[in-house]
Amino acid sequence: MNPKKPMPKEVEINPDQALFVIGIVSELTGMPVWTLRRLDDMGVVSPKRINKKIRCYTHRQVNKLIYIHYLMEERSVNISGIKVILELEEK
């Protein structure tokens, strides 16, 4: 007979661990891939690079991008304005 195995615990994920590739982040945030690349180029959100090519985002960065998408779509803030807003919020 098979003894019953205990129920597995929930998986805890470090919010600063890079897990999400750019295509998945695009789907999660509703932002086009080219916008995510532009935000990276401007230093707004800089994902970790794997093999110098693949952008990999953390859970924390995905949440930040959802906020950025809100600012862009609902508040009509451009990327330069978003950069200023984020800098002011960090202070």
N, C-alpha and C positions, 0 to 999 in steps of 0.2 A: 504494500500500500504506500501511497505517496503522502508523506506528512504535508500539511498545509504550510506554505511559505508565508512569512509575515508580509504584510502590505508594504510595498516600497515607500520610502519617504519622498517628499517632493524634491525636485531638483532645484538647487539654489544656484543662480547664475550671477556672477560678479557683474555689476552694471558697467564696469570699466573694461571688460574683456571683449575684444573685437571678435564679433561673431557673424555679422551680417554683411554680405557682399552687396555691391551697389545696385544690382537689379532687384534684390529683395527690398532694400531700403527705398527704392523708387516706388515699389508697390505699397509699402507700409505708409509712406508719407504722402503719396499722391504727387510727387515731384518728378519731373523728367530726369533721366540720367544726365543729360547735358547740364541741367541746373545744378545737380549735385557736384558735378565736375567743376563747374564755375565757382561754386561756394568753396570747394577745396582749393582751387587756384588762388582765390582771394584771401584764403586763410580764415574763413568764417568757421568752417568745420573741417578739420583735417583728420581723415581716417588713417588708420594704420595701413601700411603697404605690405603686402605679402609678395615675395619674389620681385619686388620693385615695381610691380604692375597692378596687382589686384587690390582695390580699395576695400577695406574691411572696417565696418563701423561698430561701435559699442551701443548697448541699449541706451545709455545716457545721451549719446550723439543722435540716435534716432529720435528720442524725445525732443531734443533741441531742434532737430530738423522739422518736426511736426509744428513746433512753435514758429519757426522761421516761415514755414509754408503758410501758416495763419497770417503772419504779418504781411507776407507778399500778396496773398489772395484777398484777404478781408480788409486789410488796412492800406493796401497799395504802396507798401514800402519797398524801395529798391534795395539791391544788395548792399550798396554803400551805407544806406540808412540803417539797414539791419545790423551791420557791423558796429555802427555807433551805438545803437540801442543795446546790443549785447555787452559792449564795453561798459556802458553806464550801469547796467544791471549787475555787473560783476563787482562794482565798487561798493 
